[in-house]
Every structure is written in C-alpha cells, then in structure tokens.
Amino acid sequence: MPPWLLSLSFPQPKASKPRNSSAACRRDFASKTTSSIFPNTQFTNHESLPSMQDSFAEFTKAYPQYSDTYRVDQIRSREYYHLSFSDHTCLDYLGIGLFSYSQLQKQECPKYRIASSSFPVPPESPPPVLDIPFFGVSYKPGNLKTQLLHGGVASEFESVIRKRIMSFLNVSENDYSMVFTANKTSAFKLVAESYPFQSNRKLLTVYDYESEAIEAMSNSSEKNGAKVMSAEFSWPRLRLQSSKLRNMLVSKEKKKKKKRRGLFVFPLHSRMTGARYPYLWMSIAEENGWHVLIDSCALGPKDMDSFGLSLFRPDFLICSFYKVFGENPSGFACLFAKKSTIPVLETSSTSGIIGLIPSQKLFRAVTESPGTDTEVEYLASQSGRIEKGKTTYEIQHEEIVEKLKGIEMSEVSESDKGIEMECRGLDEVDSLGLVTISNRARCLINWLVSALLKLQHPNTNGTPLVRIYGPKVKFDRGPAIAFNVFDWKGEKIEPVLVQKLADRSNISLSYGFLHHIWFADKYQEEKEKVIERRNNEADGNKGKDKSDMGIAVVTAALGFLANFQDIYKLWAFIAQFLDADFVEKERWRYTSLNQKTIEVL
C-alpha cells in the first residue's frame, strides 16, 4: 500500500455531525455519486486516467463518511500485511474469514513449521510437514437427521469453533442445531437428500446466476420427487419478477394452508450482481406453508445483524467460512436447522458432514506414525503436500479421500485440554460492527460502478467499454458486481479471457453465468443479441434446458478488507481494453517471455 494511501486512510476521528434521516440518505446517495464521480467526463484512453492519489482525494470528497472506516485499514495493515507485500488484489472471496494472516505466521508447532507458498519450510526444518494451517477436517458417519438430533463425537476444538460461530451469527443453541459440512454444495445437497419431497413436493429457488450448490440440490430434489421451480429476473436491470414469484408462493387453496407446500430457498442477495431482495418474501413463504432455507453465503460479514433472527426464524440457514483472506481459501460451510423442523426430515444415507481437527493433532498423527494405519482421516479441498527430507510428495484429493474410508472419528476426538483458538477474523469484524463495514462497502462498490461506466471507446458514437448487469449506483446494493467488457465493434470479450488477463496483473476475479432472465416483448430484439447458450460439453448436457440460456459475465466481490487501491487497480486494468490492440499485445508479451500462452488467446 502506498504511503500516501496509508496517511489518508488513517485520519483522526472527527466530531460527529448531525445525521440526515435514512430516507434522505437513500434519496441523495445516487445523485451525489453521479454528480461527484468524474462529472461530465468520459475516459477514452487508459493513459488519461487520473492518478490513484488524485482519484482517492476526489473519492473522499464524494464520500466523507469513508474516513470513519479507517480502522479497517489499520486491521489490514496489522493483520493482513501479506496483501501489501504481494500487491495482490483479492476480489474473488465469498464467505467469512475465520483467522488473520498474522495468526497464520505465528501458528508454529514446536517441532514442525507450517508450509505455505508465502512461508516456505527452511531446509533445516525436520520432515515431514503437512500443509494444514489451523485445522483439518474429517468425515463423520451417519445421516443428517441423526447428527442434528443427537450430535456425535466431537473434539473440544470443534465445540469451541461451533460456539464461536453461533455467537458471531447470533444463532441461539436453544433454537438451532448445527453441523459442519465440507463446503456449500454439500450443505445444500444434504438438505435436498433429507427433505420430505414425497409429501412436500415443491422446491422454489431465487437465484439470478448459475450455482453449483443449487444445481446439486435441484438434481437431488428431483430424484426424490420434487417439482423444481425458479424465480425470474426482468431485463435489463435484472429486478426480481415479484408478481410471478408471489403467484408461485401464495397458496390458492386457503383451507389447506396448514399443509406444507415445499422448500423455499432464498438468498438475501445475489453474489454476482449485488442485488438485494426484500426480507418480506420469507414471511410470505412461511405464511403460505413453505419451509424456508436462507442462503447467507454471499452476505457481508456482519449482514446477519440486520437480518433479525429474533423476528424471523428460517427452518434452515447455510453460511460458509474460509481460513485466511488472500492466503488460504479452504474452509467449510455450516448448516443450521431449526430444532422444531428437524423431526420432519427423513432418515437417509448422506455424505458431506465433517468434523474439525486441530492442526497439532494432524501433525502429531503424521509425524509419530507416518504411513501406518493410524493416519488421521483428512479431507482436503485442495491437494495436500508431505515433505520428507529432500523429497516432496504431492497427494491428490482423490488419494486423500481414499485414505479416509473406514477411519473412526473417535481416533482424533480426545479432549484437547486448555484449547484456546482465537478466531481473530471474526473478532475483528465484531469490533468494527455492521455500520462501519456496510458504509465502507457502499462507498467502494458505487465508486467502482460509476467509474467503470465512464470508460468509452474512442472514435465511436459513445460505445461503452463496460456493461453492468443488475443494479448500478444504488444505496442498498450489495458489494458485488457482474459486468462484461466489449471491444470497439461492440463484440463481447470472453469473461474467461478477462479473468485470466486480470490474474496476470495480480488481480483475482471470477466469472459466472446469469440465467432465469425474463425479457418483455419490447426487448425481444435485444434478447437475440445478449442471450447465449451455456457450454455444456463438459457435463454431457445437450443444452436443451431453458436454464442453459443466459449471459456469461465477469464478477468481482468486495470483502470487508477491500480498500480504494483495490478498486482503482481493477478500474485501471479494465481501462486497458480501451486500447484495441491490448489483447494482442498481451499475447506477444508473454510469448516473448517464453511463457505459455493462455488457451483462449
């Protein structure tokens, strides 16, 4: 982080001024952003962009409230300093971070040091070393219903993490039971395999994008007899089609309202477009006999504070956690079930429930009995690595899973006396609070949206470089954005190419697929130009499904640690596409350096 940005990011707290009403803030926010961010200006050359320092000065004038979030910059500088050292811009993280990078560096076994790309094992370190920072995970036998009702063998470490997460999310242990799952997809699939779709026949989802987790849930639900339905979103702003959703939710048979109609799966906002959806839909669903599953995986780290579990208690809640922002994306998901709902679940053979094992036990198991039958059951979301002497052994995910079969959880679940696991990532978020985190994200994402819309191809009749899907400048939009980049002829540049070129610039983006888009008659001609068929060759799908029609997009998501430098770097990178030869120049630059040319080039 440049010194000037540090100095501007850490102002002294100012005396508080009288605040306008919430309604007034919402009314004024969009107009203020439009009039303050590069007013009456279009950029047609990436070299003409104002400097980061000048842009930041204008940014703070437009959003003076941003200075109140300086504590986030202090936390980033103190606990996540690897982001500055690596100059890495992480705009592809979803979920909530448990630990800080500073903790990762300090977590060192008395004998063995953790191996990672940024903290390699010194040559003199004794082997073997297993790359498992903080904890590993283990399969748990049994079905979901039994685990929720009676629990199972759990280490003290797992119990500590469970209590900390429930406290962080304000979920009461009196009202909910919780299991850890391998990932988000596992959590959704577990619900689908256990929910009584034979009697409660419908599954209704509200997603404007393709989700692996929802696809897995839909497939499992259909096998169990469910009728799968989805909400639709109106072109061009991708607003939720309220009348259609209400018709699907509301029971026409008033006398049979007590009969459960099925499962309503509701994300509080879109992880791709940043669109937020009214909580009212949860109440409508419940009043009309639906069980409700809330997907909070894409929420900001303190957004659950505004959700109000004390007022509305969904039947199921799913959220996800990763280990360290910008360093270790592996983690787990949490599936909460309301205790009064658990009895309706069916007993079925399921997989995906896991237990958490402290890293010290994993190190101990490997170093004391390497290669024997007492190896710890270990599930990795990525390949593991064991180093013995000068030899490094790569262990692929499939090999690890094979090693897990038949291992009992009791082998790694003895009491961990005196365990004190500090979830510093959660502690930092708690200390900042909802208002600080939300205000910061609101300023950053809306500046980014406005700045991207200022990029325009030269020597054209105002051909924009970027098209944004979903909400644009808006007070209550989420900190995520879906967009595409177009060349001077109006042809879309493939999102995967944009993502890979960004990666070369040390910017991590994602790409996805928007679907369930509804076009009014007046947009039918435009529909033919923008809609496309998803590539299904990999999964063998012939592409006849309506859900295969949509729009491939580039996506960026801002975590609570994002700063102005991150969004400026993205803006400056995207602006390079104003040069009609940018992609070709990148091809030759990497070829001349004897580096492998990416396939899409």
ROLUM-429616 format. One record per residue (C-alpha): residue in three letters; z, x, y; residue number from 1. Coordinates in steps of 0.5 Angstrom, whole numbers, plus 2048, in hexadecimal, padded with zeros to 3 digits. Layout:
residues N
R   aa   up  east  north    i
R  ALA    Z     X      Y  NUM
...
END
This chain:
residues 601
R   aa   up  east  north    i
R  MET  800   800    800    1
R  PRO  7FE   803    807    2
R  PRO  804   805    80B    3
R  TRP  802   800    811    4
R  LEU  802   7FA    80C    5
R  LEU  809   7FC    80A    6
R  SER  80B   7FD    811    7
R  LEU  808   7F6    813    8
R  SER  80B   7F3    80C    9
R  PHE  812   7F4    80E   10
R  PRO  814   7F1    815   11
R  GLN  81B   7F0    817   12
R  PRO  81D   7E9    816   13
R  LYS  81C   7E4    81C   14
R  ALA  820   7DF    81F   15
R  SER  81E   7D8    81B   16
R  LYS  81A   7D4    820   17
R  PRO  81A   7CC    81F   18
R  ARG  815   7CA    819   19
R  ASN  810   7C5    81A   20
R  SER  810   7BF    815   21
R  SER  80D   7C0    80E   22
R  ALA  808   7BA    810   23
R  ALA  806   7BE    816   24
R  CYS  805   7C5    813   25
R  ARG  801   7C2    80E   26
R  ARG  7FC   7BF    813   27
R  ASP  7FC   7C5    817   28
R  PHE  7FB   7CA    812   29
R  ALA  7F4   7C9    810   30
R  SER  7F1   7C9    817   31
R  LYS  7F6   7CF    819   32
R  THR  7F3   7D3    814   33
R  THR  7EC   7D1    815   34
R  SER  7ED   7D3    81D   35
R  SER  7F1   7D9    81C   36
R  ILE  7ED   7DD    816   37
R  PHE  7E7   7E0    819   38
R  PRO  7E5   7DA    81D   39
R  ASN  7DD   7D9    81E   40
R  THR  7DC   7DF    81A   41
R  GLN  7D7   7E1    814   42
R  PHE  7D7   7E7    811   43
R  THR  7D0   7E9    80E   44
R  ASN  7D2   7F1    80C   45
R  HIS  7D8   7F3    809   46
R  GLU  7D8   7F9    80D   47
R  SER  7D9   7F5    813   48
R  LEU  7E0   7F2    810   49
R  PRO  7E6   7F3    815   50
R  SER  7EB   7F9    812   51
R  MET  7F0   7F7    80E   52
R  GLN  7F5   7F8    813   53
R  ASP  7F2   7F4    818   54
R  SER  7F1   7EE    814   55
R  PHE  7F8   7EF    812   56
R  ALA  7FA   7EF    819   57
R  GLU  7F6   7E8    81A   58
R  PHE  7F9   7E5    814   59
R  THR  800   7E6    816   60
R  LYS  7FE   7E3    81D   61
R  ALA  7FB   7DD    819   62
R  TYR  801   7DC    814   63
R  PRO  807   7DF    818   64
R  GLN  80B   7DC    812   65
R  TYR  809   7E1    80E   66
R  SER  80D   7E6    811   67
R  ASP  813   7E2    80E   68
R  THR  811   7E4    807   69
R  TYR  812   7EC    808   70
R  ARG  817   7EC    802   71
R  VAL  811   7EB    7FD   72
R  ASP  80E   7F2    800   73
R  GLN  815   7F5    7FF   74
R  ILE  815   7F3    7F8   75
R  ARG  80E   7F5    7F7   76
R  SER  80F   7FC    7FA   77
R  ARG  816   7FD    7F6   78
R  GLU  815   7FA    7EF   79
R  TYR  80D   7FA    7EE   80
R  TYR  80B   800    7F1   81
R  HIS  806   801    7EC   82
R  LEU  801   7FD    7F0   83
R  SER  801   801    7F6   84
R  PHE  800   808    7F1   85
R  SER  7FB   805    7ED   86
R  ASP  7F8   801    7F3   87
R  HIS  7F7   7FB    7EE   88
R  THR  7F6   7F4    7F1   89
R  CYS  7F8   7EF    7EB   90
R  LEU  7F5   7E8    7ED   91
R  ASP  7F5   7E6    7E5   92
R  TYR  7FC   7E5    7E4   93
R  LEU  7FF   7DE    7E2   94
R  GLY  806   7DC    7E0   95
R  ILE  80C   7DF    7E2   96
R  GLY  80E   7E7    7E1   97
R  LEU  815   7E8    7DE   98
R  PHE  816   7EF    7E0   99
R  SER  814   7F4    7E5  100
R  TYR  811   7FB    7E4  101
R  SER  817   7FE    7E7  102
R  GLN  81A   7FC    7E1  103
R  LEU  815   7FE    7DC  104
R  GLN  815   805    7DF  105
R  LYS  81D   805    7DE  106
R  GLN  81D   802    7D7  107
R  GLU  81D   808    7D2  108
R  CYS  820   809    7CB  109
R  PRO  825   80F    7CB  110
R  LYS  820   812    7C6  111
R  TYR  81A   80F    7C7  112
R  ARG  816   80D    7CD  113
R  ILE  811   807    7CE  114
R  ALA  80A   809    7CE  115
R  SER  805   806    7D3  116
R  SER  7FF   808    7D7  117
R  SER  803   809    7DD  118
R  PHE  809   80C    7DA  119
R  PRO  806   811    7D4  120
R  VAL  80A   814    7CF  121
R  PRO  80C   81B    7D0  122
R  PRO  809   820    7CB  123
R  GLU  811   822    7C9  124
R  SER  813   81B    7C8  125
R  PRO  814   819    7C1  126
R  PRO  810   815    7BD  127
R  PRO  80F   80F    7BB  128
R  VAL  80E   80B    7C2  129
R  LEU  80C   804    7C2  130
R  ASP  809   800    7C8  131
R  ILE  80E   7FA    7C8  132
R  PRO  811   7FA    7CF  133
R  PHE  818   7F6    7D0  134
R  PHE  817   7F2    7C9  135
R  GLY  812   7F0    7C4  136
R  VAL  811   7E9    7C0  137
R  SER  812   7E7    7B9  138
R  TYR  80F   7E1    7B6  139
R  LYS  814   7DB    7B4  140
R  PRO  813   7D7    7AE  141
R  GLY  814   7CF    7AE  142
R  ASN  811   7CA    7B2  143
R  LEU  811   7C8    7B9  144
R  LYS  816   7C2    7B8  145
R  THR  81B   7C5    7B4  146
R  GLN  81B   7CB    7B9  147
R  LEU  81C   7C6    7BE  148
R  LEU  822   7C2    7BB  149
R  HIS  825   7C8    7B7  150
R  GLY  823   7CE    7BA  151
R  GLY  823   7D4    7B6  152
R  VAL  825   7DC    7B5  153
R  ALA  825   7DF    7BC  154
R  SER  827   7E5    7BF  155
R  GLU  82C   7E6    7C4  156
R  PHE  827   7E9    7C9  157
R  GLU  822   7E2    7C7  158
R  SER  828   7DE    7C9  159
R  VAL  829   7E2    7D0  160
R  ILE  822   7E1    7D2  161
R  ARG  822   7DA    7D0  162
R  LYS  828   7D8    7D4  163
R  ARG  825   7DC    7DA  164
R  ILE  81E   7D9    7DA  165
R  MET  821   7D2    7D9  166
R  SER  825   7D3    7DF  167
R  PHE  81F   7D6    7E3  168
R  LEU  81C   7D0    7E2  169
R  ASN  822   7CB    7E3  170
R  VAL  821   7C8    7DC  171
R  SER  827   7C5    7D9  172
R  GLU  829   7C7    7D2  173
R  ASN  82C   7C1    7D1  174
R  ASP  826   7BD    7D2  175
R  TYR  821   7C2    7CF  176
R  SER  820   7C7    7C9  177
R  MET  81B   7CD    7CA  178
R  VAL  817   7D1    7C5  179
R  PHE  813   7D8    7C7  180
R  THR  80C   7D8    7C5  181
R  ALA  807   7DD    7C4  182
R  ASN  803   7DB    7CA  183
R  LYS  801   7D5    7CE  184
R  THR  7FC   7D3    7C9  185
R  SER  801   7D3    7C3  186
R  ALA  806   7CE    7C7  187
R  PHE  800   7C9    7C8  188
R  LYS  7FE   7C9    7C1  189
R  LEU  805   7C9    7BF  190
R  VAL  806   7C2    7C2  191
R  ALA  7FF   7C0    7C0  192
R  GLU  801   7C1    7B9  193
R  SER  807   7BE    7B9  194
R  TYR  806   7B8    7BE  195
R  PRO  805   7B1    7BA  196
R  PHE  7FE   7B0    7BC  197
R  GLN  7FD   7AB    7B6  198
R  SER  801   7A6    7BA  199
R  ASN  801   7A8    7C1  200
R  ARG  7F9   7A9    7C1  201
R  LYS  7F7   7AC    7C7  202
R  LEU  7F7   7B3    7CB  203
R  LEU  7F5   7B3    7D2  204
R  THR  7F5   7B9    7D6  205
R  VAL  7F4   7BB    7DD  206
R  TYR  7F0   7C2    7DE  207
R  ASP  7EA   7C4    7E2  208
R  TYR  7E9   7CA    7DE  209
R  GLU  7E8   7CC    7D7  210
R  SER  7EF   7CE    7D4  211
R  GLU  7EF   7D2    7CD  212
R  ALA  7F6   7CE    7CC  213
R  ILE  7F4   7C7    7CE  214
R  GLU  7EE   7C8    7C9  215
R  ALA  7F2   7CA    7C4  216
R  MET  7F7   7C4    7C5  217
R  SER  7F1   7C0    7C5  218
R  ASN  7EE   7C2    7BF  219
R  SER  7F5   7C2    7BB  220
R  SER  7F6   7BB    7BE  221
R  GLU  7EF   7B8    7BC  222
R  LYS  7F0   7BB    7B5  223
R  ASN  7F7   7B7    7B5  224
R  GLY  7F3   7B0    7B7  225
R  ALA  7F4   7B1    7BF  226
R  LYS  7EF   7AE    7C4  227
R  VAL  7EE   7B4    7C9  228
R  MET  7EC   7B2    7D0  229
R  SER  7EC   7B5    7D6  230
R  ALA  7EC   7B4    7DE  231
R  GLU  7E6   7B6    7E2  232
R  PHE  7E5   7B9    7E9  233
R  SER  7E1   7B7    7EE  234
R  TRP  7DB   7BC    7F1  235
R  PRO  7DB   7BF    7F6  236
R  ARG  7E3   7C0    7F7  237
R  LEU  7E5   7BF    7F0  238
R  ARG  7EA   7BA    7F2  239
R  LEU  7ED   7B6    7EC  240
R  GLN  7EA   7B0    7EB  241
R  SER  7F0   7AB    7EC  242
R  SER  7ED   7A4    7EA  243
R  LYS  7EB   7A7    7E4  244
R  LEU  7F1   7AA    7E2  245
R  ARG  7F5   7A4    7E4  246
R  ASN  7F1   7A0    7DF  247
R  MET  7F2   7A5    7D9  248
R  LEU  7F9   7A5    7DA  249
R  VAL  7FB   79E    7DC  250
R  SER  7FC   799    7D6  251
R  LYS  7F8   793    7D6  252
R  GLU  7FD   78F    7D1  253
R  LYS  803   78E    7D6  254
R  LYS  807   78B    7D0  255
R  LYS  806   791    7CB  256
R  LYS  808   796    7D1  257
R  LYS  80E   799    7CC  258
R  LYS  809   79B    7C7  259
R  ARG  808   7A3    7C8  260
R  ARG  800   7A4    7CA  261
R  GLY  800   7AB    7C9  262
R  LEU  801   7B2    7CC  263
R  PHE  7FF   7B3    7D4  264
R  VAL  7FE   7BB    7D5  265
R  PHE  7FF   7BC    7DD  266
R  PRO  7FE   7C3    7E0  267
R  LEU  802   7C3    7E7  268
R  HIS  7FC   7C6    7EA  269
R  SER  7F5   7CA    7E8  270
R  ARG  7F6   7D1    7E6  271
R  MET  7EF   7D2    7E8  272
R  THR  7ED   7CE    7EE  273
R  GLY  7F4   7CE    7F1  274
R  ALA  7F4   7C6    7F2  275
R  ARG  7FB   7C3    7F1  276
R  TYR  7FC   7BC    7EE  277
R  PRO  801   7B7    7F0  278
R  TYR  807   7B6    7EC  279
R  LEU  806   7AE    7EC  280
R  TRP  802   7AF    7E6  281
R  MET  807   7B1    7E2  282
R  SER  80B   7AB    7E4  283
R  ILE  805   7A6    7E3  284
R  ALA  804   7A9    7DC  285
R  GLU  80B   7A8    7DA  286
R  GLU  80C   7A1    7DD  287
R  ASN  806   79F    7D8  288
R  GLY  808   7A2    7D2  289
R  TRP  806   7A9    7D1  290
R  HIS  80A   7AF    7CF  291
R  VAL  809   7B5    7D5  292
R  LEU  807   7BC    7D4  293
R  ILE  808   7C0    7DA  294
R  ASP  804   7C7    7DA  295
R  SER  807   7CB    7DF  296
R  CYS  804   7D2    7DD  297
R  ALA  800   7D2    7E4  298
R  LEU  806   7D1    7E8  299
R  GLY  808   7D6    7ED  300
R  PRO  80F   7D9    7EB  301
R  LYS  813   7D4    7EF  302
R  ASP  80F   7CE    7EF  303
R  MET  813   7CB    7EA  304
R  ASP  819   7CA    7EF  305
R  SER  814   7C5    7F3  306
R  PHE  813   7C1    7EC  307
R  GLY  819   7BE    7EB  308
R  LEU  81B   7BE    7E4  309
R  SER  821   7BA    7E6  310
R  LEU  81D   7B4    7E8  311
R  PHE  817   7B4    7E3  312
R  ARG  818   7B7    7DC  313
R  PRO  812   7B8    7D8  314
R  ASP  812   7B8    7D1  315
R  PHE  80F   7BF    7D0  316
R  LEU  80F   7C5    7D5  317
R  ILE  80B   7CB    7D4  318
R  CYS  80B   7D1    7D8  319
R  SER  809   7D9    7D7  320
R  PHE  80C   7DF    7D9  321
R  TYR  80A   7E7    7D8  322
R  LYS  80E   7ED    7D9  323
R  VAL  80C   7F1    7DF  324
R  PHE  807   7EF    7E4  325
R  GLY  801   7F4    7E5  326
R  GLU  803   7F8    7DF  327
R  ASN  805   7F4    7D8  328
R  PRO  801   7ED    7D8  329
R  SER  804   7EC    7D1  330
R  GLY  80A   7E7    7D0  331
R  PHE  80B   7E0    7CD  332
R  ALA  80B   7D8    7CF  333
R  CYS  811   7D3    7CF  334
R  LEU  810   7CC    7CC  335
R  PHE  816   7C7    7CE  336
R  ALA  817   7C1    7CB  337
R  LYS  81B   7BB    7CE  338
R  LYS  820   7BA    7C8  339
R  SER  81F   7B3    7C8  340
R  THR  818   7B4    7C7  341
R  ILE  819   7B9    7C1  342
R  PRO  81A   7B3    7BC  343
R  VAL  813   7B0    7BD  344
R  LEU  810   7B7    7BB  345
R  GLU  80D   7B8    7B4  346
R  THR  80F   7BD    7AF  347
R  SER  809   7C1    7AE  348
R  SER  808   7C8    7AC  349
R  THR  806   7CC    7B2  350
R  SER  806   7D3    7B5  351
R  GLY  807   7D7    7BB  352
R  ILE  80E   7D6    7BC  353
R  ILE  811   7DD    7BE  354
R  GLY  818   7E1    7BF  355
R  LEU  819   7E6    7C3  356
R  ILE  81C   7ED    7C1  357
R  PRO  81F   7F2    7C6  358
R  SER  81A   7F9    7C6  359
R  GLN  820   7FD    7C4  360
R  LYS  820   7FA    7BD  361
R  LEU  819   7FB    7BC  362
R  PHE  819   802    7BE  363
R  ARG  81F   803    7B9  364
R  ALA  81C   7FF    7B3  365
R  VAL  815   803    7B4  366
R  THR  819   80A    7B5  367
R  GLU  81E   809    7B0  368
R  SER  81A   806    7AA  369
R  PRO  812   807    7AC  370
R  GLY  80D   805    7A7  371
R  THR  812   801    7A3  372
R  ASP  814   7FA    7A1  373
R  THR  819   7FA    7A7  374
R  GLU  814   7FA    7AC  375
R  VAL  815   7F5    7B2  376
R  GLU  811   7EF    7B2  377
R  TYR  80D   7F0    7B8  378
R  LEU  808   7EB    7BB  379
R  ALA  803   7EE    7C1  380
R  SER  7FF   7EB    7C6  381
R  GLN  7FB   7F2    7C6  382
R  SER  7FA   7F8    7C2  383
R  GLY  800   7FC    7C0  384
R  ARG  801   804    7C0  385
R  ILE  805   808    7BC  386
R  GLU  805   810    7BD  387
R  LYS  808   815    7B8  388
R  GLY  807   81C    7BA  389
R  LYS  800   81D    7BD  390
R  THR  7FD   817    7B9  391
R  THR  7FC   810    7BC  392
R  TYR  7FC   80A    7B8  393
R  GLU  7F8   804    7BB  394
R  ILE  7FB   7FE    7B8  395
R  GLN  7F6   7F8    7B9  396
R  HIS  7F9   7F1    7BA  397
R  GLU  7F7   7EE    7B3  398
R  GLU  7FA   7F4    7B0  399
R  ILE  801   7F2    7B3  400
R  VAL  800   7EB    7B1  401
R  GLU  7FF   7ED    7AA  402
R  LYS  806   7F1    7AA  403
R  LEU  80A   7EB    7AD  404
R  LYS  809   7E7    7A7  405
R  GLY  80F   7E6    7A3  406
R  ILE  814   7E9    7A7  407
R  GLU  81A   7E5    7A9  408
R  MET  81D   7E4    7B0  409
R  SER  824   7E6    7AD  410
R  GLU  822   7ED    7AD  411
R  VAL  821   7EE    7B4  412
R  SER  826   7E9    7B7  413
R  GLU  82D   7EC    7B6  414
R  SER  832   7EB    7BC  415
R  ASP  830   7F0    7C2  416
R  LYS  837   7F2    7C5  417
R  GLY  837   7F2    7CC  418
R  ILE  830   7F1    7CD  419
R  GLU  82E   7F0    7D5  420
R  MET  827   7EF    7D6  421
R  GLU  826   7EE    7DD  422
R  CYS  81F   7EA    7DF  423
R  ARG  81E   7ED    7E6  424
R  GLY  818   7EA    7E6  425
R  LEU  81B   7E3    7E6  426
R  ASP  821   7E6    7EA  427
R  GLU  81C   7E8    7F0  428
R  VAL  819   7E1    7F0  429
R  ASP  81F   7DD    7F0  430
R  SER  822   7E2    7F6  431
R  LEU  81B   7E0    7FA  432
R  GLY  81B   7D9    7F9  433
R  LEU  816   7D3    7F9  434
R  VAL  814   7D3    800  435
R  THR  813   7DB    801  436
R  ILE  80F   7DB    7FB  437
R  SER  80B   7D5    7FD  438
R  ASN  80A   7D7    804  439
R  ARG  807   7DD    802  440
R  ALA  802   7DB    7FD  441
R  ARG  800   7D6    802  442
R  CYS  7FE   7DB    808  443
R  LEU  7FB   7DF    803  444
R  ILE  7F6   7DB    7FF  445
R  ASN  7F4   7D7    805  446
R  TRP  7F2   7DD    809  447
R  LEU  7EE   7DF    803  448
R  VAL  7EB   7D9    802  449
R  SER  7E9   7D9    80A  450
R  ALA  7E7   7E0    809  451
R  LEU  7E2   7DF    803  452
R  LEU  7DF   7D9    807  453
R  LYS  7DD   7DE    80D  454
R  LEU  7D8   7E2    808  455
R  GLN  7D1   7E0    80A  456
R  HIS  7CB   7E4    807  457
R  PRO  7C7   7E7    80D  458
R  ASN  7C0   7E5    80F  459
R  THR  7C0   7DE    80C  460
R  ASN  7C2   7D7    80E  461
R  GLY  7C9   7D8    80D  462
R  THR  7C9   7D9    806  463
R  PRO  7D0   7DA    804  464
R  LEU  7D2   7DF    7FF  465
R  VAL  7D8   7DB    7FC  466
R  ARG  7D9   7D4    7FA  467
R  ILE  7E0   7D2    7F8  468
R  TYR  7E2   7CC    7F3  469
R  GLY  7E8   7C8    7F4  470
R  PRO  7EC   7C8    7FB  471
R  LYS  7EA   7CC    800  472
R  VAL  7EF   7CD    806  473
R  LYS  7F5   7C9    805  474
R  PHE  7FC   7C9    806  475
R  ASP  7FE   7C7    7FF  476
R  ARG  7F9   7CA    7FB  477
R  GLY  7FB   7CF    7F5  478
R  PRO  7FB   7D7    7F5  479
R  ALA  7F4   7D7    7F1  480
R  ILE  7ED   7D6    7F3  481
R  ALA  7E7   7D5    7EF  482
R  PHE  7E0   7D8    7F2  483
R  ASN  7D9   7DB    7F1  484
R  VAL  7D5   7E0    7F4  485
R  PHE  7CE   7DE    7F6  486
R  ASP  7C8   7E3    7F8  487
R  TRP  7C4   7E2    7FE  488
R  LYS  7BF   7DE    7FA  489
R  GLY  7C5   7D9    7F8  490
R  GLU  7C5   7DB    7F1  491
R  LYS  7CC   7DC    7EE  492
R  ILE  7CE   7E3    7EC  493
R  GLU  7D1   7E2    7E5  494
R  PRO  7D9   7E2    7E5  495
R  VAL  7DA   7E7    7E0  496
R  LEU  7D6   7EC    7E4  497
R  VAL  7DA   7EB    7EA  498
R  GLN  7E0   7EB    7E6  499
R  LYS  7DE   7F2    7E3  500
R  LEU  7DC   7F5    7E9  501
R  ALA  7E3   7F3    7EC  502
R  ASP  7E6   7F6    7E7  503
R  ARG  7E2   7FD    7E9  504
R  SER  7E5   7FC    7EF  505
R  ASN  7EC   7FB    7EC  506
R  ILE  7ED   7F4    7EE  507
R  SER  7EF   7F0    7E8  508
R  LEU  7EB   7E9    7E8  509
R  SER  7EA   7E3    7E3  510
R  TYR  7E4   7DF    7E1  511
R  GLY  7E4   7D8    7DE  512
R  PHE  7E1   7D1    7DD  513
R  LEU  7E2   7CB    7E2  514
R  HIS  7E0   7C4    7DE  515
R  HIS  7E1   7BD    7DE  516
R  ILE  7DD   7BD    7E4  517
R  TRP  7DB   7B6    7E7  518
R  PHE  7D5   7B5    7EB  519
R  ALA  7D4   7AF    7F0  520
R  ASP  7CD   7AC    7F0  521
R  LYS  7CB   7B0    7F7  522
R  TYR  7CD   7B7    7F3  523
R  GLN  7C8   7B6    7ED  524
R  GLU  7C3   7BB    7F0  525
R  GLU  7C8   7C0    7F2  526
R  LYS  7CB   7BF    7EB  527
R  GLU  7C5   7C1    7E8  528
R  LYS  7C6   7C8    7EC  529
R  VAL  7CD   7C9    7EB  530
R  ILE  7CF   7C7    7E4  531
R  GLU  7CE   7CB    7DE  532
R  ARG  7CF   7CC    7D6  533
R  ARG  7D5   7D0    7D4  534
R  ASN  7D2   7D6    7CF  535
R  ASN  7D5   7D3    7C8  536
R  GLU  7D1   7D8    7C4  537
R  ALA  7D8   7DC    7C2  538
R  ASP  7DB   7D6    7BF  539
R  GLY  7D5   7D3    7BC  540
R  ASN  7D5   7CD    7C0  541
R  LYS  7CF   7CA    7C1  542
R  GLY  7D0   7C8    7C8  543
R  LYS  7CF   7C0    7C8  544
R  ASP  7D6   7BE    7CA  545
R  LYS  7D7   7BC    7D1  546
R  SER  7DD   7C1    7D3  547
R  ASP  7D8   7C6    7D2  548
R  MET  7D5   7C5    7D8  549
R  GLY  7D8   7C8    7DE  550
R  ILE  7D8   7CE    7E3  551
R  ALA  7DA   7D5    7E1  552
R  VAL  7DE   7D8    7E7  553
R  VAL  7E2   7DE    7E9  554
R  THR  7E9   7DD    7EA  555
R  ALA  7EF   7E0    7EE  556
R  ALA  7F6   7DE    7EE  557
R  LEU  7FC   7E1    7F2  558
R  GLY  802   7E3    7EF  559
R  PHE  809   7E3    7F4  560
R  LEU  808   7EA    7F5  561
R  ALA  801   7EA    7F8  562
R  ASN  800   7EC    7FF  563
R  PHE  7FB   7ED    804  564
R  GLN  7F8   7F3    802  565
R  ASP  7F6   7F0    7FB  566
R  ILE  7F2   7EA    7FE  567
R  TYR  7EF   7EF    803  568
R  LYS  7ED   7F3    7FE  569
R  LEU  7EA   7ED    7FA  570
R  TRP  7E6   7EB    800  571
R  ALA  7E3   7F2    802  572
R  PHE  7E1   7F2    7FA  573
R  ILE  7DD   7EB    7FA  574
R  ALA  7DA   7ED    801  575
R  GLN  7D6   7F3    7FE  576
R  PHE  7D2   7EE    7FB  577
R  LEU  7CF   7ED    801  578
R  ASP  7CB   7F3    800  579
R  ALA  7C5   7F0    7FC  580
R  ASP  7C5   7F7    7F8  581
R  PHE  7CC   7F7    7F7  582
R  VAL  7CC   7F6    7EF  583
R  GLU  7C6   7FA    7EE  584
R  LYS  7CA   800    7F2  585
R  GLU  7D0   7FF    7ED  586
R  ARG  7CB   800    7E7  587
R  TRP  7C8   806    7E9  588
R  ARG  7CF   809    7EC  589
R  TYR  7D2   808    7E5  590
R  THR  7CC   80A    7E1  591
R  SER  7CC   811    7E5  592
R  LEU  7D3   812    7E4  593
R  ASN  7D2   811    7DC  594
R  GLN  7D6   80B    7DC  595
R  LYS  7D4   806    7D7  596
R  THR  7D0   800    7DB  597
R  ILE  7D3   7F9    7DA  598
R  GLU  7CF   7F5    7D6  599
R  VAL  7CE   7EF    7DB  600
R  LEU  7CA   7F4    7DF  601
END
